[in-house]
Amino acid sequence: MARCAVKIMKQNCLLEVARRAGHVARHVVEKRKHSNLVLEVARRAGR
């Protein structure tokens, strides 16, 4: 029983870590996209 619980806890922990990593990655991508967009607009405005 205890061993099973530990296994489940480990799985949940891994899932949580994966979810957080995914969230952070998405956030970084969004930020990068946004800054690229800003740079593009600035370049066009500069012309």
mmJSON file of the N, C-alpha and C atoms, coordinates in Angstrom:
{"data_MODEL":{"atom_site":{
"group_PDB":["ATOM","ATOM","ATOM","ATOM","ATOM","ATOM","ATOM","ATOM","ATOM","ATOM","ATOM","ATOM","ATOM","ATOM","ATOM","ATOM","ATOM","ATOM","ATOM","ATOM","ATOM","ATOM","ATOM","ATOM","ATOM","ATOM","ATOM","ATOM","ATOM","ATOM","ATOM","ATOM","ATOM","ATOM","ATOM","ATOM","ATOM","ATOM","ATOM","ATOM","ATOM","ATOM","ATOM","ATOM","ATOM","ATOM","ATOM","ATOM","ATOM","ATOM","ATOM","ATOM","ATOM","ATOM","ATOM","ATOM","ATOM","ATOM","ATOM","ATOM","ATOM","ATOM","ATOM","ATOM","ATOM","ATOM","ATOM","ATOM","ATOM","ATOM","ATOM","ATOM","ATOM","ATOM","ATOM","ATOM","ATOM","ATOM","ATOM","ATOM","ATOM","ATOM","ATOM","ATOM","ATOM","ATOM","ATOM","ATOM","ATOM","ATOM","ATOM","ATOM","ATOM","ATOM","ATOM","ATOM","ATOM","ATOM","ATOM","ATOM","ATOM","ATOM","ATOM","ATOM","ATOM","ATOM","ATOM","ATOM","ATOM","ATOM","ATOM","ATOM","ATOM","ATOM","ATOM","ATOM","ATOM","ATOM","ATOM","ATOM","ATOM","ATOM","ATOM","ATOM","ATOM","ATOM","ATOM","ATOM","ATOM","ATOM","ATOM","ATOM","ATOM","ATOM","ATOM","ATOM","ATOM","ATOM","ATOM","ATOM","ATOM"],
"id":[1,2,3,4,5,6,7,8,9,10,11,12,13,14,15,16,17,18,19,20,21,22,23,24,25,26,27,28,29,30,31,32,33,34,35,36,37,38,39,40,41,42,43,44,45,46,47,48,49,50,51,52,53,54,55,56,57,58,59,60,61,62,63,64,65,66,67,68,69,70,71,72,73,74,75,76,77,78,79,80,81,82,83,84,85,86,87,88,89,90,91,92,93,94,95,96,97,98,99,100,101,102,103,104,105,106,107,108,109,110,111,112,113,114,115,116,117,118,119,120,121,122,123,124,125,126,127,128,129,130,131,132,133,134,135,136,137,138,139,140,141],
"type_symbol":["N","C","C","N","C","C","N","C","C","N","C","C","N","C","C","N","C","C","N","C","C","N","C","C","N","C","C","N","C","C","N","C","C","N","C","C","N","C","C","N","C","C","N","C","C","N","C","C","N","C","C","N","C","C","N","C","C","N","C","C","N","C","C","N","C","C","N","C","C","N","C","C","N","C","C","N","C","C","N","C","C","N","C","C","N","C","C","N","C","C","N","C","C","N","C","C","N","C","C","N","C","C","N","C","C","N","C","C","N","C","C","N","C","C","N","C","C","N","C","C","N","C","C","N","C","C","N","C","C","N","C","C","N","C","C","N","C","C","N","C","C"],
"label_atom_id":["N","CA","C","N","CA","C","N","CA","C","N","CA","C","N","CA","C","N","CA","C","N","CA","C","N","CA","C","N","CA","C","N","CA","C","N","CA","C","N","CA","C","N","CA","C","N","CA","C","N","CA","C","N","CA","C","N","CA","C","N","CA","C","N","CA","C","N","CA","C","N","CA","C","N","CA","C","N","CA","C","N","CA","C","N","CA","C","N","CA","C","N","CA","C","N","CA","C","N","CA","C","N","CA","C","N","CA","C","N","CA","C","N","CA","C","N","CA","C","N","CA","C","N","CA","C","N","CA","C","N","CA","C","N","CA","C","N","CA","C","N","CA","C","N","CA","C","N","CA","C","N","CA","C","N","CA","C","N","CA","C","N","CA","C"],
"label_alt_id":[null,null,null,null,null,null,null,null,null,null,null,null,null,null,null,null,null,null,null,null,null,null,null,null,null,null,null,null,null,null,null,null,null,null,null,null,null,null,null,null,null,null,null,null,null,null,null,null,null,null,null,null,null,null,null,null,null,null,null,null,null,null,null,null,null,null,null,null,null,null,null,null,null,null,null,null,null,null,null,null,null,null,null,null,null,null,null,null,null,null,null,null,null,null,null,null,null,null,null,null,null,null,null,null,null,null,null,null,null,null,null,null,null,null,null,null,null,null,null,null,null,null,null,null,null,null,null,null,null,null,null,null,null,null,null,null,null,null,null,null,null],
"label_comp_id":["MET","MET","MET","ALA","ALA","ALA","ARG","ARG","ARG","CYS","CYS","CYS","ALA","ALA","ALA","VAL","VAL","VAL","LYS","LYS","LYS","ILE","ILE","ILE","MET","MET","MET","LYS","LYS","LYS","GLN","GLN","GLN","ASN","ASN","ASN","CYS","CYS","CYS","LEU","LEU","LEU","LEU","LEU","LEU","GLU","GLU","GLU","VAL","VAL","VAL","ALA","ALA","ALA","ARG","ARG","ARG","ARG","ARG","ARG","ALA","ALA","ALA","GLY","GLY","GLY","HIS","HIS","HIS","VAL","VAL","VAL","ALA","ALA","ALA","ARG","ARG","ARG","HIS","HIS","HIS","VAL","VAL","VAL","VAL","VAL","VAL","GLU","GLU","GLU","LYS","LYS","LYS","ARG","ARG","ARG","LYS","LYS","LYS","HIS","HIS","HIS","SER","SER","SER","ASN","ASN","ASN","LEU","LEU","LEU","VAL","VAL","VAL","LEU","LEU","LEU","GLU","GLU","GLU","VAL","VAL","VAL","ALA","ALA","ALA","ARG","ARG","ARG","ARG","ARG","ARG","ALA","ALA","ALA","GLY","GLY","GLY","ARG","ARG","ARG"],
"label_asym_id":["A","A","A","A","A","A","A","A","A","A","A","A","A","A","A","A","A","A","A","A","A","A","A","A","A","A","A","A","A","A","A","A","A","A","A","A","A","A","A","A","A","A","A","A","A","A","A","A","A","A","A","A","A","A","A","A","A","A","A","A","A","A","A","A","A","A","A","A","A","A","A","A","A","A","A","A","A","A","A","A","A","A","A","A","A","A","A","A","A","A","A","A","A","A","A","A","A","A","A","A","A","A","A","A","A","A","A","A","A","A","A","A","A","A","A","A","A","A","A","A","A","A","A","A","A","A","A","A","A","A","A","A","A","A","A","A","A","A","A","A","A"],
"label_entity_id":["1","1","1","1","1","1","1","1","1","1","1","1","1","1","1","1","1","1","1","1","1","1","1","1","1","1","1","1","1","1","1","1","1","1","1","1","1","1","1","1","1","1","1","1","1","1","1","1","1","1","1","1","1","1","1","1","1","1","1","1","1","1","1","1","1","1","1","1","1","1","1","1","1","1","1","1","1","1","1","1","1","1","1","1","1","1","1","1","1","1","1","1","1","1","1","1","1","1","1","1","1","1","1","1","1","1","1","1","1","1","1","1","1","1","1","1","1","1","1","1","1","1","1","1","1","1","1","1","1","1","1","1","1","1","1","1","1","1","1","1","1"],
"label_seq_id":[1,1,1,2,2,2,3,3,3,4,4,4,5,5,5,6,6,6,7,7,7,8,8,8,9,9,9,10,10,10,11,11,11,12,12,12,13,13,13,14,14,14,15,15,15,16,16,16,17,17,17,18,18,18,19,19,19,20,20,20,21,21,21,22,22,22,23,23,23,24,24,24,25,25,25,26,26,26,27,27,27,28,28,28,29,29,29,30,30,30,31,31,31,32,32,32,33,33,33,34,34,34,35,35,35,36,36,36,37,37,37,38,38,38,39,39,39,40,40,40,41,41,41,42,42,42,43,43,43,44,44,44,45,45,45,46,46,46,47,47,47],
"pdbx_PDB_ins_code":[null,null,null,null,null,null,null,null,null,null,null,null,null,null,null,null,null,null,null,null,null,null,null,null,null,null,null,null,null,null,null,null,null,null,null,null,null,null,null,null,null,null,null,null,null,null,null,null,null,null,null,null,null,null,null,null,null,null,null,null,null,null,null,null,null,null,null,null,null,null,null,null,null,null,null,null,null,null,null,null,null,null,null,null,null,null,null,null,null,null,null,null,null,null,null,null,null,null,null,null,null,null,null,null,null,null,null,null,null,null,null,null,null,null,null,null,null,null,null,null,null,null,null,null,null,null,null,null,null,null,null,null,null,null,null,null,null,null,null,null,null],
"Cartn_x":[0.838,0.0,0.876,1.818,2.681,3.503,3.995,4.822,3.997,2.756,1.855,1.628,1.427,1.189,2.399,3.583,4.813,4.895,4.547,4.578,3.638,2.435,1.434,1.919,2.496,3.012,4.093,4.98,6.063,5.485,4.479,3.849,3.211,2.487,1.832,2.867,3.968,5.04,5.607,5.852,6.395,5.42,4.129,3.119,3.099,3.171,3.154,4.36,5.533,6.761,6.636,6.12,5.961,4.999,3.915,2.927,3.535,4.277,4.912,5.917,6.7,7.711,7.022,5.922,5.168,4.629,4.129,3.561,4.646,5.793,6.914,7.378,7.495,7.946,6.989,5.689,4.693,4.81,5.017,5.154,6.347,7.46,8.68,8.441,7.776,7.5,6.621,5.576,4.677,5.452,6.316,7.117,7.989,8.622,9.527,8.752,7.579,6.737,6.388,6.018,5.612,6.764,7.958,9.103,9.46,9.303,9.57,8.582,7.321,6.278,6.602,7.005,7.354,8.522,9.529,10.695,10.279,9.404,8.938,8.209,7.324,6.561,7.511,8.492,9.458,10.26,10.644,11.411,10.584,9.303,8.435,8.209,8.055,7.825,9.079,10.233,11.501,11.723,11.077,11.292,10.657],
"Cartn_y":[-1.204,0.0,1.258,1.301,2.479,2.673,1.556,1.64,2.213,1.767,2.235,3.744,4.187,5.609,6.439,5.924,6.636,6.767,5.676,5.681,6.764,6.806,7.783,9.199,9.392,10.711,11.156,10.223,10.544,10.929,10.176,10.472,11.853,12.146,13.449,14.559,14.313,15.301,15.566,14.492,14.634,15.39,15.058,15.733,17.224,17.525,18.926,19.673,19.039,19.656,19.885,18.877,18.985,20.115,20.208,21.256,22.634,22.769,24.067,24.41,23.422,23.654,24.097,23.419,23.768,25.183,25.547,26.883,27.942,27.699,28.642,28.766,27.623,27.625,28.439,28.246,28.964,30.461,30.799,32.204,32.839,32.114,32.616,32.807,31.828,31.912,33.121,33.311,34.455,35.765,35.848,37.058,37.317,36.252,36.385,36.824,36.211,36.572,38.045,38.472,39.86,40.81,40.492,41.376,41.384,40.24,40.191,41.083,41.03,41.842,43.322,43.702,45.096,45.54,44.674,45.009,45.201,44.319,44.387,45.708,46.067,47.316,48.509,48.476,49.571,49.704,48.56,48.578,49.215,48.826,49.363,50.853,51.256,52.672,53.48,52.855,53.529,53.797,53.001,53.159,54.408],
"Cartn_z":[0.0,0.0,0.0,0.928,1.045,-0.227,-0.764,-1.973,-3.126,-3.194,-4.242,-4.091,-2.858,-2.586,-3.006,-2.713,-3.08,-4.596,-5.297,-6.759,-7.296,-6.729,-7.166,-6.879,-5.694,-5.333,-6.306,-6.646,-7.589,-8.943,-9.393,-10.678,-10.659,-9.566,-9.441,-9.446,-8.747,-8.658,-10.054,-10.802,-12.154,-13.045,-12.912,-13.715,-13.392,-12.101,-11.65,-12.217,-12.125,-12.641,-14.147,-14.853,-16.298,-16.648,-15.867,-16.115,-15.917,-14.831,-14.546,-15.633,-16.047,-17.084,-18.373,-18.705,-19.905,-19.83,-18.645,-18.44,-18.621,-18.008,-18.094,-19.54,-20.222,-21.614,-22.479,-22.256,-23.039,-22.781,-21.52,-21.123,-21.837,-21.855,-22.496,-23.991,-24.606,-26.044,-26.344,-25.523,-25.72,-25.627,-24.604,-24.4,-25.621,-26.108,-27.246,-28.481,-28.686,-29.819,-29.735,-28.536,-28.317,-28.643,-28.149,-28.387,-29.874,-30.548,-31.985,-32.724,-32.268,-32.877,-32.709,-31.506,-31.205,-32.083,-32.206,-33.027,-34.481,-34.959,-36.341,-36.588,-35.67,-35.796,-35.774,-34.876,-34.762,-36.059,-36.634,-37.893,-39.006,-39.076,-40.126,-39.924,-38.667,-38.353,-38.694,-38.513,-38.779,-40.256,-41.115,-42.553,-43.095],
"occupancy":[1.0,1.0,1.0,1.0,1.0,1.0,1.0,1.0,1.0,1.0,1.0,1.0,1.0,1.0,1.0,1.0,1.0,1.0,1.0,1.0,1.0,1.0,1.0,1.0,1.0,1.0,1.0,1.0,1.0,1.0,1.0,1.0,1.0,1.0,1.0,1.0,1.0,1.0,1.0,1.0,1.0,1.0,1.0,1.0,1.0,1.0,1.0,1.0,1.0,1.0,1.0,1.0,1.0,1.0,1.0,1.0,1.0,1.0,1.0,1.0,1.0,1.0,1.0,1.0,1.0,1.0,1.0,1.0,1.0,1.0,1.0,1.0,1.0,1.0,1.0,1.0,1.0,1.0,1.0,1.0,1.0,1.0,1.0,1.0,1.0,1.0,1.0,1.0,1.0,1.0,1.0,1.0,1.0,1.0,1.0,1.0,1.0,1.0,1.0,1.0,1.0,1.0,1.0,1.0,1.0,1.0,1.0,1.0,1.0,1.0,1.0,1.0,1.0,1.0,1.0,1.0,1.0,1.0,1.0,1.0,1.0,1.0,1.0,1.0,1.0,1.0,1.0,1.0,1.0,1.0,1.0,1.0,1.0,1.0,1.0,1.0,1.0,1.0,1.0,1.0,1.0],
"B_iso_or_equiv":[0.0,0.0,0.0,0.0,0.0,0.0,0.0,0.0,0.0,0.0,0.0,0.0,0.0,0.0,0.0,0.0,0.0,0.0,0.0,0.0,0.0,0.0,0.0,0.0,0.0,0.0,0.0,0.0,0.0,0.0,0.0,0.0,0.0,0.0,0.0,0.0,0.0,0.0,0.0,0.0,0.0,0.0,0.0,0.0,0.0,0.0,0.0,0.0,0.0,0.0,0.0,0.0,0.0,0.0,0.0,0.0,0.0,0.0,0.0,0.0,0.0,0.0,0.0,0.0,0.0,0.0,0.0,0.0,0.0,0.0,0.0,0.0,0.0,0.0,0.0,0.0,0.0,0.0,0.0,0.0,0.0,0.0,0.0,0.0,0.0,0.0,0.0,0.0,0.0,0.0,0.0,0.0,0.0,0.0,0.0,0.0,0.0,0.0,0.0,0.0,0.0,0.0,0.0,0.0,0.0,0.0,0.0,0.0,0.0,0.0,0.0,0.0,0.0,0.0,0.0,0.0,0.0,0.0,0.0,0.0,0.0,0.0,0.0,0.0,0.0,0.0,0.0,0.0,0.0,0.0,0.0,0.0,0.0,0.0,0.0,0.0,0.0,0.0,0.0,0.0,0.0],
"pdbx_formal_charge":[null,null,null,null,null,null,null,null,null,null,null,null,null,null,null,null,null,null,null,null,null,null,null,null,null,null,null,null,null,null,null,null,null,null,null,null,null,null,null,null,null,null,null,null,null,null,null,null,null,null,null,null,null,null,null,null,null,null,null,null,null,null,null,null,null,null,null,null,null,null,null,null,null,null,null,null,null,null,null,null,null,null,null,null,null,null,null,null,null,null,null,null,null,null,null,null,null,null,null,null,null,null,null,null,null,null,null,null,null,null,null,null,null,null,null,null,null,null,null,null,null,null,null,null,null,null,null,null,null,null,null,null,null,null,null,null,null,null,null,null,null],
"auth_seq_id":[1,1,1,2,2,2,3,3,3,4,4,4,5,5,5,6,6,6,7,7,7,8,8,8,9,9,9,10,10,10,11,11,11,12,12,12,13,13,13,14,14,14,15,15,15,16,16,16,17,17,17,18,18,18,19,19,19,20,20,20,21,21,21,22,22,22,23,23,23,24,24,24,25,25,25,26,26,26,27,27,27,28,28,28,29,29,29,30,30,30,31,31,31,32,32,32,33,33,33,34,34,34,35,35,35,36,36,36,37,37,37,38,38,38,39,39,39,40,40,40,41,41,41,42,42,42,43,43,43,44,44,44,45,45,45,46,46,46,47,47,47],
"auth_comp_id":["MET","MET","MET","ALA","ALA","ALA","ARG","ARG","ARG","CYS","CYS","CYS","ALA","ALA","ALA","VAL","VAL","VAL","LYS","LYS","LYS","ILE","ILE","ILE","MET","MET","MET","LYS","LYS","LYS","GLN","GLN","GLN","ASN","ASN","ASN","CYS","CYS","CYS","LEU","LEU","LEU","LEU","LEU","LEU","GLU","GLU","GLU","VAL","VAL","VAL","ALA","ALA","ALA","ARG","ARG","ARG","ARG","ARG","ARG","ALA","ALA","ALA","GLY","GLY","GLY","HIS","HIS","HIS","VAL","VAL","VAL","ALA","ALA","ALA","ARG","ARG","ARG","HIS","HIS","HIS","VAL","VAL","VAL","VAL","VAL","VAL","GLU","GLU","GLU","LYS","LYS","LYS","ARG","ARG","ARG","LYS","LYS","LYS","HIS","HIS","HIS","SER","SER","SER","ASN","ASN","ASN","LEU","LEU","LEU","VAL","VAL","VAL","LEU","LEU","LEU","GLU","GLU","GLU","VAL","VAL","VAL","ALA","ALA","ALA","ARG","ARG","ARG","ARG","ARG","ARG","ALA","ALA","ALA","GLY","GLY","GLY","ARG","ARG","ARG"],
"auth_asym_id":["A","A","A","A","A","A","A","A","A","A","A","A","A","A","A","A","A","A","A","A","A","A","A","A","A","A","A","A","A","A","A","A","A","A","A","A","A","A","A","A","A","A","A","A","A","A","A","A","A","A","A","A","A","A","A","A","A","A","A","A","A","A","A","A","A","A","A","A","A","A","A","A","A","A","A","A","A","A","A","A","A","A","A","A","A","A","A","A","A","A","A","A","A","A","A","A","A","A","A","A","A","A","A","A","A","A","A","A","A","A","A","A","A","A","A","A","A","A","A","A","A","A","A","A","A","A","A","A","A","A","A","A","A","A","A","A","A","A","A","A","A"],
"auth_atom_id":["N","CA","C","N","CA","C","N","CA","C","N","CA","C","N","CA","C","N","CA","C","N","CA","C","N","CA","C","N","CA","C","N","CA","C","N","CA","C","N","CA","C","N","CA","C","N","CA","C","N","CA","C","N","CA","C","N","CA","C","N","CA","C","N","CA","C","N","CA","C","N","CA","C","N","CA","C","N","CA","C","N","CA","C","N","CA","C","N","CA","C","N","CA","C","N","CA","C","N","CA","C","N","CA","C","N","CA","C","N","CA","C","N","CA","C","N","CA","C","N","CA","C","N","CA","C","N","CA","C","N","CA","C","N","CA","C","N","CA","C","N","CA","C","N","CA","C","N","CA","C","N","CA","C","N","CA","C","N","CA","C","N","CA","C"],
"pdbx_PDB_model_num":[1,1,1,1,1,1,1,1,1,1,1,1,1,1,1,1,1,1,1,1,1,1,1,1,1,1,1,1,1,1,1,1,1,1,1,1,1,1,1,1,1,1,1,1,1,1,1,1,1,1,1,1,1,1,1,1,1,1,1,1,1,1,1,1,1,1,1,1,1,1,1,1,1,1,1,1,1,1,1,1,1,1,1,1,1,1,1,1,1,1,1,1,1,1,1,1,1,1,1,1,1,1,1,1,1,1,1,1,1,1,1,1,1,1,1,1,1,1,1,1,1,1,1,1,1,1,1,1,1,1,1,1,1,1,1,1,1,1,1,1,1]
}}}
